Amino acid sequence: MQLGVSTASFFTRSETEDTLNLIQDMGFEICEVFLTTFREYRKEFIDMLYERKRSIRIYSIHTLNQQFEPELFNKWTRTREDAEEFFREIAYACARLDADYYTFHGPPRLKRTPYIIDYPWMAKRIGELNDILAECGSHAKICYENVHWTFFNSPEFLERLSEYISTPVCLDIKQAMQSKVPLDDYLKVMAPYLKNVHLCDWHEDGKLAIPGEGIFDFTSFFRKLNDLGYTGPVLMELYAGNYKSFDDVKRSAEYLTNCIAEANKG
């Protein structure tokens, strides 16, 4: 289990291209690159990131997903194909930066009325998106993340989707907390498909914090991941308001490193 960080942790604090140097100087060897705007999807920007990535391993790519992802599932062809134009730019990014996964939010839940989800259609589209990734020269796969305001806001969503497609998933522990579903319920369903984990901490009132300053028991969590046989990375995904300085992030990373070491003792 290797500790890494998402460049999203520095969104509004550092430009994406500068963040790659920042996190490597902090000692991270693996990361998720969070592309924050349409201009960052463009080939010239991705090529510039490639030149700046030095030795760090870019495990996954993430985007401001609601810019185009919901319409990838639109049943109207013209709308869907327009969204695919942006997705093909991301596919190039995955190929150029040698990412293993594309962290994916999918459609949001915008209405209070119950949603009737077409699971066969979603499975078909995820398969087609993986085909696009391959067509663009990438070995990356869609890695579906649980998010409390999207279709995947409970373990039941993955249970239903898995009837039609086996897809890698990313467990976001703060999103599980915000969905008000026990984390163990997510782990039970996600374990066979788990390829990525996002880390953050929180206080009793649910306000988010950097790991080590909240109430979450990371050592116990890492033991559970070990028991499940999880060997992927665990990536810090913070918000700029969670910390005051980059030294706080580095201190939090040291705390998590110690938690992993303790968990590895059994």
Residue, then its C-alpha position, 0 to 999 in steps of 0.5 A: m500500500q503506497l501513500g500518494v496525493s491528488t493534485a486536487s489537494f492544491f486546487t486554488r493554491s497552485e496551478t496544476e502544472d506547478t503542483l507536480n513539482l510541489i508534490q515531488d518536492m514533498g517526497f510523494e512518488i505517486c499521484e492522481v492528476f486533477l484537471t481543473t478546466f477545459r483548457e487543461y484537457r487540451k493536448e498542448f497542456i497534457d504534453m507540458l504536464y508530461e515534460r514536468k512530471r519527472s519521475i512521479r507515477i501518475y496513477s490516475i486522471h480526474t476531472l471536474n466531472q460535471q463539465f461533461e460526464p453526465e452527458l456521456f450517458n445521454k441517449w440523444t446521439r448528438t449530445r452524447e457525441d459532443a461529450e465524447e469529444f471532451f472524453r477523447e481529450i481525457a483519453y489522450a491525457c491518460a495515454r500520454l501520462d501513462a495513467d492506469y485509471y480515469t477516476f469517474h463520477g458519472p451522472p449526478r442526482l439533481k432532483r429530489t424525486p426518485y431516480i430510475i436508473d437504466y443499469p444495462w445502459m450505464a454498463k453499455r456506456i462504461g464499456e464503450l468509454n473503455d473502448i474509447l480509451a483503448e482506441c486513443g492508445s491508453h491502457a486506462k480503465i474507468c474507475y467509478e468513484n462513490v460520491h454522495w450526490t451522484f448515482f453512486n451514492s450507496p453500495e446498492f448502486l454498485e451491486r446493481l451495476s455489477e450485474y451487467i459489468s465488472t468495473p474498477v472502483c475508487l473508494d472515497i471515505k469522506q464521500a461515504m461519510q457524507s452519504k451517511v452509509p457505514l464505510d464497512d458497507y461500502l467496503k463489503v461491496m467494493a472490495p472485489y473491484l477496488k483499485n483506488v482510495h481517496l483519503c481525507d479526515w473529518h470532525e464530529d460535526g462532519k467538517l472536513a480536516i486533514p488526516g491526523e486532525g479529525i476523528f477517523d481511525f486510519t490505522s484500523f482502516f488500513r488494516k481492513l484494506n490489508d485484510l482485503g488484500y488491497t495493494g493499490p495506492v491510498l491517495m490524499e484528496l484534500y480541499a484547500g480550506n482544510y489546511k493553512s500551509f503546505d507544511d501541514v500537508k507534509r505533516s499529514a502525509e507523515y502521519l498517514t505513513n506512520c499509520i500504514a506502518e502500524a497497520n502493516k504490523g498486523 
